[in-house]
Amino acid sequence: MGASLPKQYLTLEGRTLAEHTLQRLLAFAPLSGVVVAVAEGDPWWSRLSLHDHPRIRTVTGGASRAESVRAGLQAVLEQAPDAWALVHDMARPLVRLSDIQKLIDGVGEQGGILACPVVDTIKRAGPGQCIDATVDRNLIWRALTPQLFPAAALAEALAVPDDAITDEASAMEARGWRPRLVAGNADNIKITVPEDLPLARFYLRRQGLDSGQEESS
């Protein structure tokens, strides 16, 4: 992002991305609690009003996504060994509660993730950045979060170092699991580059309008 602080603490419409994300998760009644993995020595987290919320537990994250998620899972397993865990990116502040419910309702025994079917034509690159082939886009989905798995199984899968593991589903796939793809809204974007912030602002306002229309109908 080229910012002077981690992207989860950037401001969107008067609140940090972290606050937007956490307030949505806390508004989802079926969740028994939220575990936040925070970098060691993080000076910003304790400044947020939600850092000491009674339904939020903080753990120290690791050097990688897998290590941080596993630290969060261990906190979950200490209280509920048979729990399922939703893993969500703090930099995805626009997740819809209806999509979280859709994931829970649609998940199979081997877990599942929110995802979006790809609508663009996809090219596979060959040597010299020349097109090697056109990929059948009907088979390609863009992975989102949350991703939902049994906490114990996911913690075990993430304990094995593997550079090919880029999300929780890929860790489970490496163990032979076949997680289910559950279609989610495309506005569940991850804030990654500076131009994502104005896009997130647009989606946030549109979601507010959609919510107002639902309440008035």
N, C-alpha and C positions, 0 to 999 in steps of 0.2 A: 504493500500500500504506500510505501514511501513516507509513512507517518512517524512521529516521534514517540508513539506509544502503541502497544498491541492493538490490532484492529477491533477486538471486542470492546475496547473502551472508547472507540470513536463515537461521535454523537450523531444521532439520527432523530430529527424532529424533537430536540430537547432532551433526549434520553440516550444513554449509551446503548450500543448494540446488545451488550450483556443484559441490561435491564429489560429491553424489549423481549429478548429471548426467554429470560427467566420468568417474566410476568406471564407470558403465554403458557409456559409449562406449568406454572403454579395454578393457572386458571383451569387446568385440565384435571377435574376432580378424581378420576381413577388413579392418578399417580400418588403413591403413598409418600413420596419424597423425591428430592432432587439432590444429586451429588455433583459438585463442581470441582474439577481438577484445576488447580491454580499453580502456576510456576513458582518455584521456590524464590522467595524474596520479592514477589510481586508487590509493588507499592500502591497499586490502584484498586485492587479488589476490596480492601478494607474501607475504602472511601465510599463505596456504593451502599445505599440504604438497605439493599437486600442481602448484604453479606452475612447478616446475623438472623435472617428469617428463620423461624422455627422449623420450617419444612426443608431447609437447605443445609446440607452438610458439606464442608470443604475438606478436600484432601490435596496433598502435594502431588503435582503431576510429574511426569518423567521427561526424558530427552526426546521422546517420539510420541506420536499419537497413540500407538499401541500401548506404550508404558503408562500414559496418562489414563487411557480408558481402563486399563487393567487395575490401576490404583482405585479408580472409582468403583469398579466391579467388586473389589475386595471389601470396600465399605458396605456395599449392598449385601454381600454374602454374609457378613458378620451379623447382620440383623435378620436376613431371610435367605437361608441356604437354597431354597427352591424357587427363588424369585426369577422373573423375567425382567430384563433391563432394556429400556429404550436409550439408545446412544444418539445424542444430537449435537451438532456443531453449534458452538456459541455464536458463530458468525452467520447463522441462518435465523435472523430475527423475524421472518415473515411466515413461519410455518403455521398452517391453519389447524385449529383444534379438530375440525371435521376430518382432516387428513390423518391426524394421529389416531382418531377413532376408527377410521377406515383401515388403517394398518393393523390395529389390534383385532378388528373383526375379520380381516382377510388373511391374517398370517397363518401359516401351516405349522405342523409339528417341528419343522426344521427352520423356523424363523422366517423373517422377511424384511424387506426394506421398501421405503417410499422411493419411487423412481418415475421418470418421464420418458415416454417413447420419443426417440429422436425423429425429428421431422425434416432435417436437412439431408441432402445427399452427402454420403460419407465416402471419402477417398482414402485408400491405404497407400502410403508413400513407399516408394522404392529408392534405389540409389540415386543420389543427386537431387533428391526431393522431386522426382518425377512420379507421376501416378502409376502405381503398380496394379491397382484394381479398384473397382467400385464395390463397396460393401453393401449387402442387402440391409437397408435401414429398418426393415420390418423386424429384424433380429436384434437391433441395438437399442438399449435403454440408457438414460443418463441417471446415475445413482444419486439419490438425495439422502437426507436424514430427516427423521429418526430411522434407525435400524434396530430391529427387535429380535432378541435371542434369549435363550435361557442363560442367566448370568454365569453359572458355574461352567457351562460348556464354552461360552465365549471367553471367559478368563483363561481357561486351559488352552484354547486355540491361540490366544494372543501371547502366551508365554513363550512361544517358539519364534525366535528372531527370523524374519523373512522380509527382505526388501520389496518383495512383490505384494506384500499386504499393504494396501492403501486405504482400506476401510474395513469395517467389521465383517461384512459379507465375504470379502476375499479371504479373510482368516478362516471363516467357516467352510468356504469352498475348498480350501486347501486340505481340510479334514474330510472331504467327501460329502459335505452337506449341500443341499440344493435349495437355498432360500427362495422364497416367493417374491415376485415383483408385484408391488401394489401401486397402481397409478396415483400419483399425487399432482397437485397444482404446480404449474411451471413458475409461479411467483415465489416459490420457496427457494430463493436464490441464496448463494453463499457469497458474502462480501469478500472479494479477493483482490480486485484492482480498484483504483480511485473512481473510475466511471461507474462502478457498481452502486455507489452511494446515491447519486441522483436517481438511478433506476429503482433502488429500494425505496426512496422517498415517494416516487410515483406509485409504486405498488402498495405502499402503506396507506396512502391517501385513498387509493381505489378500494382497498379492503374496507376502509372506514365507510366509504359510500355504500359499498355492497351490504355491509352490516346494517347501516341505517335503513336501507331499502327493505331488508328482510324484516326488521323490527316494525316497520310501518305497514307492511303488507298483512 
